[in-house]
Amino acid sequence: MIMMAEFYDVIVIGGGVAGVKAATVIRELNKQVRIGVITKEPFIYTKMGLNYIIKSGSSIDLFKLMIDANRIGIDVLVNSVVTRIDFEKKTLKVKQNGTFRIYAFDKLILATGGKPIIPDIEGVGKIGVLTFNDYDNAMNIKNYIRSGMNIYIIGAGLVGLLLAEALKSNGLKVTLVDALPGIGLTIVEEEISKYLVDKLVSRGIRILTSAEIEKILGDRKIKKKVRKVIINGDKYEADLIVFTIGITP
Ligand SMILES: Cc1cc2nc3c(=O)[nH]c(=O)nc-3n(C[C@H](O)[C@H](O)[C@H](O)COP(=O)(O)OP(=O)(O)OC[C@H]3O[C@@H](n4cnc5c(N)ncnc54)[C@H](O)[C@@H]3O)c2cc1C
């Protein structure tokens, strides 16, 4: 069932830092306009704390973005997925809890972030291959991990490092894999990268650098489930593989 359109002067699609900042700055500049932020997430948050969902003994509350939306007069529509934009009619079709609603806008801001990159290699569709870029991803990892698991994080940038540390705090076997000759090399100098390697190794995290993932193999009985991974021609036992090799629009 489709209901009547609700109007906003400005609608922002995306409740990440960009979307929330855009909405709050517009409110600072103009106290009158109706502003709506539409996000498919269950609440607005900063991704910079997603690792706290997985980290042992942490709280989800640490990463909620506490904007006082009611006080500053911004409507935040959560669990709402924009499925269609009609630029001529200036309307959005939005799925909310199984029903569709139409929202009309004068100005529209797209702040929908990016999607995690998964390389085109054999086995990426198997159960136990995940990504780490949003709340759902973090919950999927949290719900998937079991004591004794062997976890391979592919991509040792900032996101991979945060994830490695969070998983290690759960007592799991964690290996960080990167195609570059060090870790975090896209964000730090070589010297700091070496320091990070020493720190992580001393915490029991295994590091494989100059290493390319080639193939993900399934279990002998349950072929759909991850059991091994081939990196630089070598075969390793694996229960979970998480890609943190960047995002794409
Ligand atoms: C674990 C982790 C740690 C990080 N740490 C740092 C850090 O320390 N420092 C730093 O600078 N950066 C960090 N980043 C990167 C940073 O979080 C991103 O650069 C930032 O989130 C981008 O903000 P954004 O608002 O553009 O997009 P996003 O945060 O991705 O927000 C986009 C939002 O749009 C919503 N959306 C998308 N499509 C639709 C649709 N059709 N309908 C409704 N809603 C939709 C999404 O659900 C999402 O909530 C980190 C990222 C991760 C994953």
The ligand as an SDF file (V2000), in Angstrom:
LIG
                    3D

 53 58  0  0  0  0  0  0  0  0999 V2000
   35.1870    0.2900   11.3330 C   0  0  0  0  0  0  0  0  0  0  0  0
   35.4210    1.6240   10.6980 C   0  0  0  0  0  0  0  0  0  0  0  0
   36.2040    2.5730   11.3510 C   0  0  0  0  0  0  0  0  0  0  0  0
   36.4510    3.8080   10.7730 C   0  0  0  0  0  0  0  0  0  0  0  0
   37.2310    4.7000   11.4470 N   0  0  0  0  0  0  0  0  0  0  0  0
   37.4830    5.9080   10.9050 C   0  0  0  0  0  0  0  0  0  0  0  0
   38.2980    6.8690   11.5840 C   0  0  0  0  0  0  0  0  0  0  0  0
   38.7830    6.6270   12.6860 O   0  0  0  0  0  0  0  0  0  0  0  0
   38.5160    8.0590   10.9750 N   0  0  0  0  0  0  0  0  0  0  0  0
   37.9680    8.3690    9.7540 C   0  0  0  0  0  0  0  0  0  0  0  0
   38.1840    9.4780    9.2580 O   0  0  0  0  0  0  0  0  0  0  0  0
   37.2000    7.4740    9.0900 N   0  0  0  0  0  0  0  0  0  0  0  0
   36.9520    6.2640    9.6280 C   0  0  0  0  0  0  0  0  0  0  0  0
   36.1830    5.3560    8.9480 N   0  0  0  0  0  0  0  0  0  0  0  0
   35.6180    5.7360    7.6570 C   0  0  0  0  0  0  0  0  0  0  0  0
   34.3860    6.5910    7.8870 C   0  0  0  0  0  0  0  0  0  0  0  0
   33.4980    5.9130    8.7590 O   0  0  0  0  0  0  0  0  0  0  0  0
   33.6930    6.8700    6.5600 C   0  0  0  0  0  0  0  0  0  0  0  0
   34.5630    7.6470    5.7830 O   0  0  0  0  0  0  0  0  0  0  0  0
   32.3880    7.6130    6.8220 C   0  0  0  0  0  0  0  0  0  0  0  0
   31.4930    6.7610    7.5070 O   0  0  0  0  0  0  0  0  0  0  0  0
   31.7420    8.0630    5.5270 C   0  0  0  0  0  0  0  0  0  0  0  0
   30.5950    8.7990    5.9130 O   0  0  0  0  0  0  0  0  0  0  0  0
   29.3550    8.9570    4.9690 P   0  0  0  0  0  0  0  0  0  0  0  0
   28.3140    9.6880    5.7480 O   0  0  0  0  0  0  0  0  0  0  0  0
   29.7820    9.5080    3.6590 O   0  0  0  0  0  0  0  0  0  0  0  0
   28.8370    7.4690    4.6420 O   0  0  0  0  0  0  0  0  0  0  0  0
   28.3050    6.3460    5.6170 P   0  0  0  0  0  0  0  0  0  0  0  0
   28.8310    6.4960    6.9900 O   0  0  0  0  0  0  0  0  0  0  0  0
   28.5540    5.0640    4.8900 O   0  0  0  0  0  0  0  0  0  0  0  0
   26.7390    6.6320    5.6930 O   0  0  0  0  0  0  0  0  0  0  0  0
   25.8700    6.3810    4.6100 C   0  0  0  0  0  0  0  0  0  0  0  0
   24.5170    6.0090    5.1740 C   0  0  0  0  0  0  0  0  0  0  0  0
   23.5730    5.9600    4.1170 O   0  0  0  0  0  0  0  0  0  0  0  0
   22.6700    4.8830    4.3350 C   0  0  0  0  0  0  0  0  0  0  0  0
   22.0660    4.5000    3.0570 N   0  0  0  0  0  0  0  0  0  0  0  0
   22.7030    4.0400    1.9500 C   0  0  0  0  0  0  0  0  0  0  0  0
   21.8070    3.7840    0.9690 N   0  0  0  0  0  0  0  0  0  0  0  0
   20.5720    4.1000    1.4740 C   0  0  0  0  0  0  0  0  0  0  0  0
   19.2290    4.0480    0.9490 C   0  0  0  0  0  0  0  0  0  0  0  0
   18.9630    3.6430   -0.2990 N   0  0  0  0  0  0  0  0  0  0  0  0
   18.2050    4.4310    1.7530 N   0  0  0  0  0  0  0  0  0  0  0  0
   18.4420    4.8620    3.0150 C   0  0  0  0  0  0  0  0  0  0  0  0
   19.6870    4.9290    3.5580 N   0  0  0  0  0  0  0  0  0  0  0  0
   20.7400    4.5510    2.8020 C   0  0  0  0  0  0  0  0  0  0  0  0
   23.5730    3.8050    4.9140 C   0  0  0  0  0  0  0  0  0  0  0  0
   22.8300    2.8380    5.5930 O   0  0  0  0  0  0  0  0  0  0  0  0
   24.4780    4.6390    5.8390 C   0  0  0  0  0  0  0  0  0  0  0  0
   23.9350    4.7550    7.1180 O   0  0  0  0  0  0  0  0  0  0  0  0
   35.9040    4.1100    9.4980 C   0  0  0  0  0  0  0  0  0  0  0  0
   35.1070    3.1690    8.8330 C   0  0  0  0  0  0  0  0  0  0  0  0
   34.8550    1.9350    9.4210 C   0  0  0  0  0  0  0  0  0  0  0  0
   34.0080    0.9150    8.6930 C   0  0  0  0  0  0  0  0  0  0  0  0
  1  2  1  0
  2  3  1  0
  2 52  2  0
  3  4  2  0
  4  5  1  0
  4 50  1  0
  5  6  2  0
  6  7  1  0
  6 13  1  0
  7  8  2  0
  7  9  1  0
  9 10  1  0
 10 11  2  0
 10 12  1  0
 12 13  2  0
 13 14  1  0
 14 15  1  0
 14 50  1  0
 15 16  1  0
 16 17  1  0
 16 18  1  0
 18 19  1  0
 18 20  1  0
 20 21  1  0
 20 22  1  0
 22 23  1  0
 23 24  1  0
 24 25  2  0
 24 26  1  0
 24 27  1  0
 27 28  1  0
 28 29  2  0
 28 30  1  0
 28 31  1  0
 31 32  1  0
 32 33  1  0
 33 34  1  0
 33 48  1  0
 34 35  1  0
 35 36  1  0
 35 46  1  0
 36 37  1  0
 36 45  1  0
 37 38  2  0
 38 39  1  0
 39 40  1  0
 39 45  2  0
 40 41  1  0
 40 42  2  0
 42 43  1  0
 43 44  2  0
 44 45  1  0
 46 47  1  0
 46 48  1  0
 48 49  1  0
 50 51  2  0
 51 52  1  0
 52 53  1  0
M  END
$$$$
